[in-house]
Amino acid sequence: MASDHRTSSPVHAVRYALRVLESVGTHRHGVTAEQLAREVGVPPDYLGQVLATLHRERYLGLLPGGGYVIGESAVALGAAGREGAAAERLQAVLAELRDEIGAAVYFGRYEDGEIRVVDVADGPGTPRVNEWVDFRSSGHASAIGKCLLAQLDHNARVDHFARHRPARLTSRTEVDEQVLLGRLERQPATVPTLDLQEYAVGTVCAAVPVTLGRTAACLALSMPATSAHRLRAAADVLHGRAAPVLLSVSL
């Protein structure tokens, strides 16, 4: 199998998923995996992973004979009230991630020059971090903010810090703009961005990018510092499950 089909990037996964959904949509009476492999040009073994994800997230339905049809989630997103359905689906996916990881889960975007937390899934046992400083002003310290800023170009980062001067929030907060810019420049897209009590004492966070075209976006999680030993593994799960979130906001 070609190496580009093995990429772990959720963006690549969503591109293939959208191609599969488009192809399935042209077959009113269902289509087999073998035919989809020919039409979409995706190797059968990789296609199996895509189909399994789409079926699990209910974007595809499976007929008794083995053919695939458009599922209820895709129908809901294509119906009237699309924005409301997409928001509900996003909340459902975040809630699933919260339960799987055992931490509050966030979806954030960088829009109109500002950091925006679009949605959060938390609960009694997985409380969200106390937003004691507006996330728009704490991008230098929070995992969400650093992950979003890392997806921007240098000039956009400089502009952001000119409007939101880095302030010391805890003893661990980095406030030197040049140091911050250097770290953001070197941040690998495949490595989670971490916040180790830089935003709030007693809380650790991680974020992974889920870029939507030219829009910077991310998935993030937060948990008590006493659970810091779980942070890396939880971030890996978050990265691996990013594709359903992208589908929820892409369709």
matplotlib code that plots the C-alpha trace (Angstrom):
import matplotlib.pyplot as plt

x = [0.0, 1.3, 2.7, 0.4, -2.5, -0.9, -0.7, -2.0, -3.2, -6.9, -7.1, -6.1, -8.5, -11.4, -10.4, -10.8, -13.9, -15.6, -14.7, -16.2, -19.4, -19.7, -19.3, -21.8, -24.3, -24.4, -25.7, -29.3, -29.4, -26.1, -22.5, -19.9, -16.5, -14.9, -16.7, -15.9, -12.2, -12.3, -14.3, -12.5, -9.0, -8.3, -6.6, -9.0, -7.2, -7.1, -10.7, -11.8, -10.6, -12.4, -15.6, -15.4, -15.1, -17.9, -20.2, -19.3, -20.1, -23.3, -22.3, -22.8, -25.4, -24.7, -27.3, -27.9, -26.2, -23.1, -23.6, -23.1, -25.7, -25.7, -26.3, -28.5, -25.7, -24.9, -28.6, -29.1, -26.2, -27.6, -31.1, -32.7, -31.3, -27.8, -26.0, -28.0, -27.5, -23.8, -23.5, -25.4, -23.2, -20.1, -21.3, -22.0, -18.6, -16.9, -19.0, -17.8, -14.2, -14.7, -16.0, -13.3, -10.4, -11.8, -11.2, -13.0, -12.7, -12.7, -13.0, -11.4, -10.9, -8.9, -11.5, -11.2, -7.9, -9.2, -9.0, -12.5, -13.6, -16.5, -17.7, -16.8, -17.8, -17.4, -19.1, -19.1, -16.0, -14.4, -14.7, -13.6, -10.8, -11.9, -11.6, -10.3, -8.5, -10.3, -9.0, -8.7, -6.1, -4.2, -3.1, 0.5, -0.3, -3.2, -2.8, -5.7, -4.1, -0.6, -2.0, -4.0, -1.2, 1.3, -0.9, -0.6, 2.2, 4.8, 3.2, -0.2, 1.4, 3.2, -0.1, -1.8, 0.8, 0.6, -3.1, -2.8, 0.4, 1.7, 1.0, 2.3, -0.6, 1.3, 5.0, 5.3, 3.9, 6.4, 5.9, 9.0, 7.5, 10.6, 10.8, 7.1, 7.5, 10.5, 8.6, 5.5, 7.8, 9.3, 6.1, 5.7, 2.2, 2.1, 3.1, 0.5, 0.8, 1.0, 0.1, 1.7, 0.0, 0.9, -2.7, -4.0, -2.3, -3.5, -4.6, -2.7, -3.9, -3.0, -4.2, -3.9, -4.5, -7.4, -7.0, -10.1, -8.8, -7.3, -9.0, -6.9, -8.8, -7.9, -9.1, -8.0, -8.4, -7.8, -7.4, -6.1, -2.4, -2.6, -3.5, -0.5, 0.8, -2.1, -1.7, 0.4, -1.7, -4.9, -3.5, -2.7, -6.3, -7.5, -5.3, -6.5, -10.2, -10.0, -11.4, -15.1, -14.8, -13.6, -16.4, -18.9, -17.8, -16.9, -20.0]
y = [0.0, 3.5, 5.4, 8.4, 6.1, 5.2, 8.7, 9.2, 12.7, 13.1, 15.6, 12.9, 10.5, 12.9, 13.6, 9.9, 9.7, 12.5, 10.9, 7.6, 9.4, 11.2, 7.9, 6.0, 8.9, 8.1, 4.5, 4.6, 0.8, 0.4, -0.3, -2.9, -2.2, -3.7, -1.3, 1.6, 0.7, 0.9, 4.2, 6.1, 4.7, 3.8, 0.4, -2.1, -2.6, 1.1, 1.5, -1.0, 1.3, 4.2, 2.3, 1.0, 4.5, 5.8, 3.0, 3.3, 7.0, 6.3, 8.2, 4.9, 2.2, -1.5, -3.5, -7.2, -8.2, -6.2, -3.0, 0.4, 3.3, 6.8, 6.6, 8.7, 11.0, 12.1, 12.4, 14.6, 16.9, 17.3, 18.1, 21.4, 22.8, 21.5, 23.8, 22.6, 18.9, 19.4, 21.1, 18.2, 15.7, 17.5, 17.5, 13.8, 13.0, 15.1, 13.3, 10.0, 11.1, 12.4, 9.1, 7.1, 9.3, 10.2, 13.9, 17.0, 17.5, 20.7, 21.8, 25.1, 27.3, 30.4, 32.8, 36.5, 36.8, 35.3, 31.9, 30.5, 27.4, 26.2, 23.4, 21.4, 18.0, 17.7, 16.0, 15.5, 13.3, 15.2, 18.9, 21.5, 23.8, 26.9, 29.8, 32.2, 34.1, 34.5, 31.9, 34.7, 36.4, 33.3, 31.6, 31.7, 29.5, 27.2, 24.0, 25.1, 28.5, 27.2, 24.5, 27.1, 29.6, 26.9, 26.5, 30.2, 31.9, 34.0, 37.3, 36.2, 35.0, 38.4, 40.1, 38.0, 38.7, 42.4, 42.3, 39.9, 40.5, 37.4, 37.6, 35.4, 33.2, 30.7, 30.2, 28.0, 30.5, 31.6, 35.3, 36.0, 36.6, 35.6, 32.3, 31.7, 32.4, 30.1, 27.3, 27.7, 27.7, 24.4, 22.7, 19.6, 19.2, 15.5, 16.1, 17.2, 20.6, 20.5, 22.8, 21.6, 24.0, 27.0, 28.3, 27.1, 25.5, 22.0, 21.4, 19.9, 20.0, 18.7, 19.7, 18.2, 20.1, 19.3, 22.0, 22.7, 24.0, 27.4, 27.5, 26.5, 24.2, 21.7, 19.1, 19.5, 17.8, 18.8, 16.8, 17.3, 17.5, 14.4, 12.5, 14.0, 10.5, 9.8, 12.9, 11.6, 8.4, 10.5, 12.9, 9.9, 8.7, 12.2, 12.4, 9.0, 9.9, 13.3, 12.2, 11.9, 15.4, 16.7, 15.0, 16.5, 20.0, 19.4, 17.9]
z = [0.0, -0.9, 2.0, 1.6, 2.5, 5.8, 7.1, 10.5, 9.7, 10.4, 7.5, 5.1, 6.6, 6.2, 2.6, 1.8, 3.9, 2.0, -1.3, -0.1, 1.0, -2.3, -4.2, -1.9, -2.5, -6.2, -5.5, -4.4, -3.8, -2.1, -3.2, -2.2, -0.8, -3.9, -6.2, -3.9, -4.0, -7.8, -7.9, -5.2, -5.9, -2.3, -1.6, -0.2, 3.1, 3.9, 2.6, 5.2, 8.0, 6.4, 6.0, 9.6, 10.9, 8.8, 9.8, 13.5, 13.4, 11.4, 8.3, 6.4, 6.8, 5.9, 4.0, 4.8, 1.6, 2.4, 0.4, 1.9, 1.8, 3.2, 7.0, 9.4, 10.5, 6.9, 6.1, 9.2, 8.2, 4.7, 5.8, 6.7, 9.9, 8.9, 11.3, 14.3, 13.3, 12.8, 16.3, 17.9, 16.1, 17.2, 20.8, 20.6, 19.3, 21.9, 24.6, 23.3, 23.4, 27.0, 28.1, 26.3, 27.6, 31.0, 30.6, 29.5, 25.7, 23.8, 20.1, 19.3, 16.2, 15.3, 13.8, 12.9, 14.7, 18.0, 19.8, 20.2, 22.1, 20.0, 22.3, 25.4, 26.7, 30.4, 33.3, 37.1, 37.0, 34.1, 34.9, 32.4, 33.4, 35.2, 32.6, 35.1, 32.3, 28.9, 26.5, 23.9, 26.0, 27.2, 23.9, 25.1, 28.0, 27.1, 25.0, 22.8, 22.2, 21.5, 19.2, 17.2, 17.1, 15.9, 12.8, 11.8, 10.0, 11.7, 10.9, 12.2, 15.5, 15.9, 15.3, 17.9, 20.6, 19.7, 20.6, 23.5, 25.4, 27.2, 30.9, 33.7, 34.8, 36.9, 37.8, 34.8, 32.2, 29.5, 28.8, 26.6, 23.1, 21.2, 23.2, 22.5, 18.8, 18.6, 20.3, 18.1, 15.0, 16.0, 17.1, 15.0, 13.6, 14.6, 18.3, 20.8, 22.3, 26.1, 28.9, 32.1, 34.7, 32.5, 32.4, 35.7, 38.7, 39.2, 35.6, 32.6, 29.0, 25.6, 22.1, 18.6, 15.3, 13.1, 10.4, 8.3, 5.0, 5.9, 9.3, 12.2, 14.5, 17.3, 19.7, 23.3, 26.7, 30.3, 33.4, 37.0, 37.4, 39.6, 36.3, 34.4, 33.8, 31.6, 29.5, 26.6, 26.1, 26.2, 23.6, 21.3, 21.6, 20.8, 17.7, 16.5, 16.9, 15.3, 11.9, 13.2, 14.6, 11.3, 9.5, 11.9, 11.0, 7.3, 5.8]

ax = plt.figure().add_subplot(projection="3d")
ax.plot(x, y, z, "-o")
ax.set_aspect("equal")
plt.show()
